[in-house]
Amino acid sequence: MTSKFSTNLYSPGLFDITQDIIGTLPLKLIKEWLESEQTPEAALKLLEPYKVTGYSVSSDSAGLTKLTKQKGLLEILAIINQPKEIVYSFGSTIGGKGVGIWAADNTQMFYPTSVRPETILSALLTVQQEISKRCQIKIGLGAHYGEFYYINGGLYGLEADAIEEVAENETEGGEIVISQAFYDLLPANHNFTITQRSELATEIGNIFRVVDGPSLPDVPPLNTQYPIPYSETFYADLVAYESRLTDTNFGKELADKYLQNKVVVLIERESQAAEVHETALFTNLSLSAVIKDVGLRLLEQNQGTEIKVVGTIGIYTFDQATVAINFVQELRQEFAAKGIATRIGIDAGPVLIFDLALGGRDIAGNPVNVASKMAQDKGQFGKFYLSSTLKEFLDVSQFTEIKYTVSGVEFTIYEG
């Protein structure tokens, strides 16, 4: 596929969709790109109004994969809720703003340049101390100072992606790392103990581990209510469940009220590179719009639901495994004809599907995690993968059985 796109590639009504504008695909901005000359200069001009300078701080949980094998979905959501509250409460106290959709176990905060780097580090150390004392899981934190594009509630761009990747894949529970740009802003007489992660090279330069330092002064957190994607009713029940995790009857009541059994299809497409990152950003957004367009069209004949298309990922749910496989086969054929390489994971089980306050949907549940592990962690482009759960519904005799371990958990999957 060439790097130049046209609106003729898409269904006529795609860019009239409004429900997924906020927090996922910025379809209006994509349309403006498609109607431009699609040059690096055009990309920079379109993105200029969205440029912000400051600090992006991302987090990711450690040990969650193993925990999902031991506990139910609602218990997991209650367990990961508390670290998110702690991250947001201390972050907002010092002037930070929650960005993105905090539906999973990860978080992201943006701090303007008016916030001192020492204050941020003290807040992050305090966050880790509080999580260690009060929570069942730990998180890794990554912080970077730089330029980003703040578009419809999310941070975009090379630097935002880079620090998020570091936090997700290169940190341990309880760890804090900062980029070279962040490190360079600290005064020479700072009181933090910092060591370089010499084994780690990134697109944003050297990475440093913050080992110790002063905690945040005794300032009470102002607000624990992070950018909650759930309904107020569900969130109230989730908070109530935090203090009643051993109450099996209450847990069953909530599960019956909120959870659905679904077949989950997670599709990842291959990213496209470009000499100028801003051009690659638009190229990849345009490819995501292709996934959204094709997926919506095929869902009409396959009785499924689009949950979201964001970044390189599309997530869909179905009531029947055979229908999900039919959707996947048709979608793969269309993408192959367009030169788009994909890898796909499919699992089934109880999930929570919820409407977002600003439009669109999101999903939580072990089937999403398993589908992601199969496709993104171990999968090859051009292949799709079934979990062992799908053996109950499908003949897997023509698939290749694969066994492996991710995050200390053993998986048996089937490659096709």
C-alpha positions as CSV (number, residue, x, y, z in Angstrom):
1,M,0.0,0.0,0.0
2,T,1.3,3.5,-0.8
3,S,1.5,6.1,1.9
4,K,-1.0,8.4,0.2
5,F,-4.7,7.9,1.0
6,S,-7.9,9.2,-0.4
7,T,-11.4,9.6,1.0
8,N,-12.5,7.3,-1.8
9,L,-10.9,4.4,0.0
10,Y,-13.6,4.7,2.7
11,S,-17.3,4.2,2.9
12,P,-19.1,7.6,2.3
13,G,-20.6,7.7,5.8
14,L,-17.5,6.9,7.9
15,F,-16.6,10.5,8.6
16,D,-20.1,11.3,9.7
17,I,-19.6,9.1,12.7
18,T,-19.5,11.1,15.9
19,Q,-19.7,8.5,18.7
20,D,-16.0,7.5,18.5
21,I,-14.5,11.0,18.0
22,I,-13.5,11.6,21.6
23,G,-10.8,9.4,23.1
24,T,-10.3,7.1,20.1
25,L,-10.1,7.9,16.4
26,P,-10.0,11.7,15.6
27,L,-12.0,11.2,12.4
28,K,-12.4,14.9,11.6
29,L,-8.6,15.4,11.8
30,I,-8.0,12.3,9.6
31,K,-10.4,13.6,7.0
32,E,-8.5,16.9,6.9
33,W,-5.3,15.0,6.3
34,L,-6.9,12.9,3.5
35,E,-8.0,16.2,1.8
36,S,-4.5,17.7,2.2
37,E,-1.3,17.2,0.1
38,Q,-0.2,14.6,2.7
39,T,3.3,16.0,2.9
40,P,5.4,16.5,6.1
41,E,4.6,20.2,5.9
42,A,0.9,19.5,5.7
43,A,1.1,17.1,8.7
44,L,3.0,19.7,10.8
45,K,0.5,22.4,9.9
46,L,-2.5,20.3,10.9
47,L,-0.9,19.3,14.2
48,E,0.4,22.7,15.2
49,P,-2.8,23.7,17.0
50,Y,-2.6,20.6,19.1
51,K,1.0,20.9,20.2
52,V,1.7,21.1,24.0
53,T,5.0,21.1,26.0
54,G,5.2,19.5,29.4
55,Y,5.6,16.1,31.1
56,S,3.9,12.9,30.2
57,V,3.8,10.3,33.0
58,S,2.6,6.8,32.2
59,S,2.1,3.7,34.4
60,D,1.5,0.0,34.0
61,S,0.7,-2.7,36.5
62,A,3.1,-5.5,37.3
63,G,1.9,-9.1,37.9
64,L,-1.6,-8.6,36.6
65,T,-1.5,-11.5,34.1
66,K,-0.9,-14.0,37.0
67,L,-3.5,-12.3,39.1
68,T,-6.2,-12.7,36.4
69,K,-5.7,-16.5,36.7
70,Q,-6.5,-16.3,40.4
71,K,-9.3,-13.8,40.7
72,G,-12.5,-12.8,38.9
73,L,-12.9,-9.8,36.7
74,L,-14.8,-7.5,39.1
75,E,-12.3,-8.3,41.8
76,I,-9.5,-7.4,39.5
77,L,-11.2,-4.1,38.5
78,A,-11.6,-3.3,42.2
79,I,-7.9,-4.2,42.9
80,I,-6.6,-2.0,40.1
81,N,-9.0,0.9,40.9
82,Q,-7.0,1.9,44.0
83,P,-3.6,2.4,42.4
84,K,-5.4,4.6,39.7
85,E,-7.0,6.7,42.4
86,I,-3.6,7.2,44.1
87,V,-1.9,8.1,40.9
88,Y,-4.6,10.6,40.0
89,S,-5.1,12.1,43.5
90,F,-1.4,13.0,44.1
91,G,-1.0,14.0,40.4
92,S,-3.9,16.4,40.3
93,T,-2.9,17.9,43.7
94,I,0.4,19.2,42.1
95,G,-1.3,20.4,38.9
96,G,-1.4,17.4,36.7
97,K,-4.3,16.4,34.4
98,G,-5.5,12.8,33.6
99,V,-5.4,12.0,29.9
100,G,-6.6,9.1,27.9
101,I,-9.2,6.5,28.9
102,W,-8.3,4.8,32.2
103,A,-10.3,1.6,31.6
104,A,-7.5,-0.9,32.0
105,D,-4.7,-1.0,34.6
106,N,-2.6,1.8,33.0
107,T,-2.7,5.5,33.6
108,Q,-1.4,8.7,32.0
109,M,-1.0,12.1,33.4
110,F,0.1,15.4,31.8
111,Y,1.9,18.1,33.7
112,P,2.4,21.6,32.3
113,T,5.8,23.3,32.4
114,S,4.8,25.3,35.4
115,V,5.1,22.2,37.6
116,R,8.7,21.7,38.8
117,P,10.4,18.4,37.9
118,E,11.4,17.9,41.5
119,T,7.8,18.2,42.6
120,I,6.7,15.6,40.1
121,L,9.4,13.1,41.2
122,S,8.4,13.6,44.9
123,A,4.8,13.0,43.9
124,L,5.8,9.8,42.1
125,L,7.8,8.5,45.0
126,T,4.9,9.2,47.3
127,V,2.5,7.4,44.9
128,Q,4.8,4.3,44.9
129,Q,5.0,4.4,48.7
130,E,1.2,4.7,49.1
131,I,0.6,1.9,46.6
132,S,3.1,-0.4,48.4
133,K,1.3,0.2,51.7
134,R,-2.3,0.0,50.5
135,C,-2.6,-2.0,47.3
136,Q,-2.4,-5.7,46.2
137,I,-0.5,-4.9,43.0
138,K,2.4,-2.7,42.1
139,I,3.0,-0.4,39.1
140,G,5.9,0.9,37.1
141,L,6.1,4.6,36.3
142,G,7.8,6.4,33.3
143,A,8.1,10.2,33.0
144,H,9.3,12.3,30.1
145,Y,9.6,16.0,29.4
146,G,8.9,17.0,25.7
147,E,6.5,18.0,23.0
148,F,3.3,16.2,22.4
149,Y,0.0,16.5,20.5
150,Y,-3.0,16.7,22.7
151,I,-5.9,15.6,20.5
152,N,-9.4,14.9,21.9
153,G,-8.3,13.9,25.3
154,G,-5.2,11.9,24.4
155,L,-1.5,12.5,23.9
156,Y,-0.1,11.6,20.5
157,G,3.4,11.7,18.9
158,L,6.7,10.0,19.0
159,E,7.6,11.1,22.5
160,A,4.3,10.2,24.1
161,D,4.4,6.7,22.5
162,A,8.0,6.2,23.6
163,I,7.6,6.9,27.3
164,E,4.4,4.9,27.3
165,E,6.2,1.9,25.8
166,V,9.0,2.2,28.4
167,A,6.5,2.3,31.3
168,E,4.6,-0.7,29.9
169,N,7.5,-3.0,28.8
170,E,10.7,-1.8,30.6
171,T,9.7,-1.1,34.2
172,E,9.1,-3.4,37.2
173,G,6.5,-3.0,40.0
174,G,7.5,-0.1,42.3
175,E,10.0,1.4,39.8
176,I,10.2,5.0,38.6
177,V,12.1,5.9,35.5
178,I,12.7,9.2,33.8
179,S,14.0,10.2,30.4
180,Q,17.2,12.2,29.6
181,A,15.1,15.3,28.9
182,F,13.4,15.0,32.3
183,Y,16.8,14.3,34.1
184,D,18.4,17.4,32.4
185,L,15.7,19.7,34.0
186,L,16.6,18.7,37.6
187,P,18.8,21.2,39.4
188,A,22.4,20.2,40.1
189,N,21.7,20.2,43.9
190,H,18.6,17.9,43.8
191,N,18.2,15.4,46.6
192,F,17.2,12.4,44.5
193,T,19.2,9.2,44.1
194,I,19.2,8.4,40.4
195,T,21.1,5.7,38.4
196,Q,21.2,5.2,34.7
197,R,19.5,2.2,33.0
198,S,22.5,1.7,30.8
199,E,21.0,-1.4,29.1
200,L,18.1,0.6,27.8
201,A,18.3,2.7,24.6
202,T,15.2,4.5,23.4
203,E,14.0,7.0,20.8
204,I,13.9,9.7,23.5
205,G,17.5,9.0,24.7
206,N,18.9,7.6,28.0
207,I,16.6,6.3,30.7
208,F,17.3,6.8,34.4
209,R,15.9,5.0,37.5
210,V,14.9,7.1,40.5
211,V,16.0,5.1,43.5
212,D,15.2,7.4,46.4
213,G,14.5,11.0,47.3
214,P,12.2,13.3,49.2
215,S,8.5,12.5,49.3
216,L,5.8,15.0,48.6
217,P,5.3,17.4,51.5
218,D,2.3,16.7,53.7
219,V,-0.3,18.0,51.2
220,P,-3.6,16.1,51.2
221,P,-4.7,14.8,47.8
222,L,-7.6,16.8,46.5
223,N,-9.5,14.3,44.4
224,T,-9.4,10.6,43.9
225,Q,-11.9,10.5,41.0
226,Y,-9.6,9.8,38.0
227,P,-11.0,10.0,34.4
228,I,-13.5,7.2,35.2
229,P,-14.8,5.5,32.0
230,Y,-17.6,3.6,33.8
231,S,-21.1,4.8,34.7
232,E,-21.5,6.4,38.0
233,T,-23.6,3.5,39.2
234,F,-21.0,0.9,38.3
235,Y,-18.2,2.9,39.8
236,A,-20.1,3.3,43.0
237,D,-20.6,-0.4,43.2
238,L,-16.9,-1.0,42.4
239,V,-15.8,1.3,45.2
240,A,-18.2,-0.5,47.5
241,Y,-16.7,-3.9,46.4
242,E,-13.2,-2.7,47.3
243,S,-14.0,-3.0,51.0
244,R,-16.0,-6.3,50.5
245,L,-13.8,-8.4,48.4
246,T,-14.4,-11.5,50.6
247,D,-18.2,-11.1,50.3
248,T,-18.9,-13.8,47.7
249,N,-22.6,-13.1,47.6
250,F,-22.0,-9.4,46.8
251,G,-19.5,-10.3,44.2
252,K,-22.0,-12.7,42.5
253,E,-24.7,-10.1,42.6
254,L,-22.4,-7.6,40.8
255,A,-21.3,-10.2,38.3
256,D,-24.9,-11.1,37.4
257,K,-25.7,-7.4,37.1
258,Y,-22.8,-6.2,34.9
259,L,-20.9,-9.1,33.2
260,Q,-21.6,-10.6,29.8
261,N,-20.1,-13.8,28.2
262,K,-18.7,-12.9,24.8
263,V,-16.2,-14.0,22.2
264,V,-13.6,-11.3,21.9
265,V,-11.6,-10.6,18.8
266,L,-8.5,-8.4,19.0
267,I,-6.9,-7.3,15.8
268,E,-3.5,-5.6,15.5
269,R,-2.3,-4.2,12.2
270,E,1.3,-3.5,11.3
271,S,2.5,0.0,11.9
272,Q,3.8,2.1,9.0
273,A,7.0,4.0,9.3
274,A,8.0,7.3,7.7
275,E,11.0,9.6,7.8
276,V,8.9,12.3,9.5
277,H,7.0,10.9,12.6
278,E,4.1,13.3,12.1
279,T,3.5,11.9,8.6
280,A,3.7,8.4,10.1
281,L,1.1,9.4,12.7
282,F,-1.4,10.4,10.1
283,T,-0.6,7.4,7.9
284,N,-1.3,5.1,10.9
285,L,-4.4,7.0,11.8
286,S,-5.6,6.6,8.2
287,L,-5.0,2.9,8.4
288,S,-6.9,2.7,11.7
289,A,-9.8,4.4,9.9
290,V,-9.6,1.6,7.2
291,I,-9.9,-1.0,10.0
292,K,-12.9,0.8,11.5
293,D,-14.5,1.2,8.1
294,V,-14.0,-2.5,7.0
295,G,-15.0,-3.8,10.5
296,L,-18.2,-1.8,10.7
297,R,-19.2,-3.0,7.2
298,L,-18.5,-6.7,7.9
299,L,-20.2,-6.5,11.3
300,E,-23.5,-5.8,9.6
301,Q,-23.6,-9.4,8.2
302,N,-21.8,-11.1,11.2
303,Q,-23.9,-9.9,14.2
304,G,-21.1,-8.5,16.1
305,T,-20.2,-5.3,17.9
306,E,-17.3,-2.9,17.5
307,I,-15.9,-2.0,20.9
308,K,-13.2,0.4,19.7
309,V,-10.5,1.1,17.2
310,V,-7.6,2.9,18.6
311,G,-4.0,3.1,17.5
312,T,-3.1,-0.2,15.8
313,I,-5.8,-2.1,17.6
314,G,-9.4,-3.0,16.8
315,I,-11.6,-4.9,19.4
316,Y,-14.9,-6.6,18.5
317,T,-17.3,-8.9,20.4
318,F,-19.6,-11.7,19.3
319,D,-22.1,-14.1,20.9
320,Q,-21.0,-17.1,18.8
321,A,-17.5,-18.4,18.1
322,T,-18.3,-19.5,14.6
323,V,-19.6,-16.1,13.7
324,A,-16.4,-14.5,15.1
325,I,-14.2,-16.8,13.0
326,N,-16.2,-16.0,9.9
327,F,-15.8,-12.2,10.6
328,V,-12.0,-12.7,11.1
329,Q,-11.6,-14.7,7.8
330,E,-13.5,-12.1,5.8
331,L,-11.7,-9.2,7.5
332,R,-8.3,-10.8,6.9
333,Q,-9.1,-11.3,3.2
334,E,-10.0,-7.6,2.8
335,F,-7.0,-6.4,4.6
336,A,-4.7,-8.6,2.6
337,A,-6.1,-7.2,-0.6
338,K,-5.3,-3.7,0.7
339,G,-1.8,-4.7,1.7
340,I,-2.5,-4.4,5.5
341,A,-0.8,-7.1,7.6
342,T,-2.6,-8.2,10.7
343,R,-2.3,-10.6,13.6
344,I,-5.4,-11.6,15.6
345,G,-6.2,-13.1,19.0
346,I,-9.6,-14.6,19.9
347,D,-10.8,-15.7,23.4
348,A,-14.1,-16.0,25.2
349,G,-15.4,-15.4,28.7
350,P,-17.0,-12.9,31.0
351,V,-16.3,-9.2,30.1
352,L,-17.5,-5.8,31.2
353,I,-18.6,-3.6,28.3
354,F,-19.4,0.0,29.1
355,D,-20.3,3.2,27.3
356,L,-17.8,6.1,27.7
357,A,-19.0,9.4,29.0
358,L,-17.7,11.2,25.9
359,G,-18.9,8.7,23.3
360,G,-17.9,5.2,22.2
361,R,-17.4,2.1,24.2
362,D,-14.7,0.2,26.1
363,I,-14.2,-3.3,27.5
364,A,-12.4,-5.0,30.4
365,G,-11.9,-8.7,31.1
366,N,-9.5,-11.5,30.9
367,P,-10.5,-12.5,27.3
368,V,-9.2,-9.1,26.2
369,N,-5.9,-9.7,28.0
370,V,-5.5,-13.2,26.6
371,A,-6.3,-12.1,23.1
372,S,-3.7,-9.4,23.4
373,K,-1.1,-11.8,24.8
374,M,-1.6,-14.2,21.9
375,A,-1.6,-11.6,19.1
376,Q,0.7,-8.9,20.4
377,D,3.1,-10.7,22.6
378,K,3.7,-13.9,20.7
379,G,1.8,-13.6,17.4
380,Q,3.1,-13.3,13.9
381,F,1.6,-11.0,11.3
382,G,-0.5,-13.0,8.8
383,K,-1.7,-15.4,11.5
384,F,-4.6,-15.6,13.9
385,Y,-4.7,-17.3,17.3
386,L,-7.4,-19.1,19.3
387,S,-7.2,-19.6,23.1
388,S,-7.8,-23.0,24.6
389,T,-11.2,-21.9,25.7
390,L,-12.3,-21.9,22.0
391,K,-11.8,-25.7,21.9
392,E,-15.2,-25.9,23.5
393,F,-16.9,-24.3,20.5
394,L,-14.6,-24.9,17.5
395,D,-12.8,-27.8,15.8
396,V,-9.1,-26.8,16.3
397,S,-7.7,-30.0,14.6
398,Q,-6.4,-28.0,11.6
399,F,-4.6,-25.5,13.9
400,T,-1.1,-25.7,15.2
401,E,-0.9,-26.1,19.0
402,I,1.6,-23.8,20.8
403,K,2.6,-23.7,24.4
404,Y,4.4,-20.8,26.0
405,T,4.7,-18.7,29.2
406,V,4.0,-15.0,29.5
407,S,4.5,-13.1,32.8
408,G,4.8,-16.4,34.6
409,V,1.5,-17.8,33.2
410,E,1.4,-20.9,31.0
411,F,-0.7,-20.7,27.8
412,T,-1.9,-23.2,25.3
413,I,-3.1,-21.6,22.1
414,Y,-3.9,-22.6,18.5
415,E,-2.4,-20.9,15.4
416,G,-4.1,-20.6,12.1
